[in-house]
Amino acid sequence: MCETVPTGKGIFEWSNGAIYSGDWAWNRRHGYGVYTELCPRTCQLIQYNGQWCCDKRQGHGVQFYADGESYEGDWHNNKRRGWGRMFYKDGSLYEGEWHDDIREGRGLLRKADGNLYEGTWHRDTKHGPGLYQHKRTGQMQEGIWVDGMVKCSAVEDKNRLFASEPTPYPIPLLELLQPVAVLREAAAEFVPLIPEQYRQAAEAASSASSTYSSTSNVASEPGTDSSSDAASSDTSLLQRCQHRHSLERCARDLRDNSE
């Protein structure tokens, strides 16, 4: 049964069994509505429930896919764009920014095994500064990813007592002579690989690390006139950096201390 509704509220059924119920304007789906169809391959229902603009998904909406996955969030021109939450069939959950149906920008991925990644994404892969929590071993890894692969990072024990398979021994304290300088050199190599719009946080960390490295060197040289207060300040700053949850926070503290 078909009913043509040029403007207002109404129901339209296509010959393939797809049905739309909701708002219309100028003989197009426009406003709020629900579109339902049957997937010919799996015989499972596909449904979109949300905002429409000129016959296209646009605004906020919820999409239920044939494979059991679902998406809730922003749409633009029939594609996921903006902020949204994706529930995957393997039990994983992603919440963050999207652009043209791919993960792009800031986002958090909670995997089915409990592992968690929070950071930047580019072309649907981990790319840029990020934080990865390993639930099984109780470790936290903070670093820079490029095309889904971590290129430089620091790992520390977190919630070791509650981990299901902790490592045989705790991770020893970082005792490099110039630990921040090492991270700065690694960032200088991999930051250029990060897209321009996500590079600001990584470059801030690299610049602030350079300032801190020179300050700590002066404080550690024998025979200098540096005060014990300055050395104590540098030491406490390094301890804070080792326990930060993001590169952006670390960079901000380093920059403020140097000023």
N, C-alpha and C positions, 0 to 999 in steps of 0.2 A: 504494500500500500504506500503510495507516495502522495505527499501534499506539498505543493510549492508555497513557500512562505517568504515573500519578498522583504518584509520588514515586520519587526515585533518578535514574539516568541512562538516557537513552533517546532515540529518534528519533521525530519526528512529521512527517507529510507532509500538507499541506492539499490540497484539491481543485484549487487553482490552480497547484499544482506547488511551492509554497514548502515548504522543509524546515528543521526545527530539530533540532539534535543537541547534547545537553548535559544539564545538571542540571535536575531538576524538583522541585517541592515543592507539595503541595496542588493537584496537577493544573495548575500554572502553571510557566512558565519562571522558574527561580530558582536563581542561582548562576552558573556559567560555561557558556556555550554559543555555538553558531554558527548564525546564521539566514541563509538564502540564498533569494532569490526572483528571478524573471525580470521585468524591466521590460517591461510590455506595449507601451509606446510605442517603445522603442529596441531591445528584445530583448537588452539587456545585463544581466549579472548584478549584483544588489545584494546586498551581504553585510555583516553585522555580526558581529564576533568579539570577545566580551568578557563583562562582568558583566551579570547580570539581577537584577531584584528584582520579584516579583509581576507577571510578564509584561511588564515595562518595562525598557528599557535604563537601567541605573543602576550607577555605579561607573566603572571604567576600561574603555575599549573602542575598537575600530577599526571605522570605517564606510567601506565602499567604495561610491561612488555610481555610477549608470548612466552619467553623463557623463564618467567618468574621474577625478573628484575624490575625495579621501579625507580623513578626519578621524581623528586619534588623540588621545585625551585623556579628560577627565572627562565623565560623563553624569549627568543627574538627571531622572527622570520622562520618559524618552524624548527629552530635549532636551540639547543641548550646554551644559553649565554647569560652570564651574570653569576649570581650566587645560587648554589643548589646542592642537594643531598642525593647521592646515588646509592641504592642498595643492590649489591651484586648477588648473583645466585649462589656463590660459594660462601656467603656469609660476611663478606667484607663490606665496609661502609666508607664512602668518600664524601667529605663535606668541604666545600670551598668554591673557588672561582672556575667558571667554564667560558669557553669561547668557541662557537661553531661546533658544538658537540664533542669537544675534547677538553681535558683538564688543562687549564692555563692560568697561572698566577699563584696566589696563596691557597693552600689547601691542606687538609688532614685526611690521611688514609688509615683506618683501623682495620687490620686484616683479621681473617677468621681465627687465626691462631693466637691473637692477642697482641701481636707486634704492631707498632704504631709509627707512622712517619708524619711529621709536620714540617712543612717548608714550602718551597716554591716548585712549580711545575711548568714545563714547557713542552708543547707538542705531545701531551698525554704521558710524559715521563718525569721522574724526579730530576730537577735541573736547577742548581743554584744552592744557596744556603739552606740547610735543613737539620732536623733532629730526628733520630731513629731510636726508638725504645725496643729493646729485645726482651720480651717478657720471659722467655724460657731461661735465659742466663741472668736476668736481672741487671743488664747493662744498658747504658745510654750512650749513643754515638752522635756526636755533633760535628758537622763538617760541610763540605761542598760536594754536590753531586753534578755529574755531567752526563747527559743522555742515559739516565737511570743507574749509572755506576758512581760509587763514591770515590773521589779522587784524593781528598785529604780530610782527615778527621781525627778527633780525640775521643777516646772511649773511657768511661769511668763506671764503677759499680754503683748501681741504684737498686734498692730493695733486694739486696742479695739474699737476705734471710728468708724471703718469701718466694724466691725463684724455684721453679721445678727442677731445673738442671743447672745449678750454678757451676762456674768454672772451678777447677781444683783449688786454685789459690786466688786471693784477691788481686786486683790490678794494683801494682805498686804506684806510689806517688810519682808524679812527673818531676824529674830532677835534672832536666837539661839546663845547661848554663844560660841559654837564652831561648826558652821555650816559645815565647811570643814571636821572636824573630824567625824561628823555624816555620811557624804557622804563617807569618807574613810572606815568606818566600814562596810557600806553597800556594797561597792566595794569589800572589803576583803571577803565578804560572797559569792558574785555572780560572781566575776571575774574567779574563778576556773572552772565555768561552761562554760566559753567561750572557743572555740577551740583555740589551741596554736597559729595558724597563725594570729588570730585577737586579741590576748590578750595583745600585746605590748602597745597599746594606753591606755587601761584600767589600766594596771599595772603602767604606767608612771603617770597617774592621781592619783592613790592611793599613790604612793611613794612621789610625790610632795606635796600632801595634808598633809602627815605626817610631812614633813619639815615645811610647812607653819603653821600647827597647833601649833607646839612647839614654833615657833617664835612669834606667836600672843599671846600665853600664857605669855611669858616673858614680852612682851610689856604691858600687861594689869594688871600685878601684881603691887600693890602699894609698894612703897619703893625701887623699883629697879632703876638701873642707866641707863636704856634704854633711848635713846634720843627720842625727839618728832618726829624727822625726820623718824626714823625707824617705829614708830607707824603709822605715816601718810602714809608711804609707804605700810605697811600691809593693812591699810584700803582701800587705792586706789586700791590695787591689788584685794582685795575681791570684790570691786564694778565692776572691769573689768571682773572678773570670772563670776559674776551673769549675764553678758550680752554677754557671748561668745556663738558662734553658734555651737561649737563642743567640745567634751571632749579632743580631741587632742590639740586644741589651748589653752585651759585652763591649761592643764598639762604643756605645754611648757613654758607658762608665769610664772607659779608657780616655776618651776625648775630654770629658769633664775634668778628669784628674790632671791631665796635661795642661789644661788652661789655668 
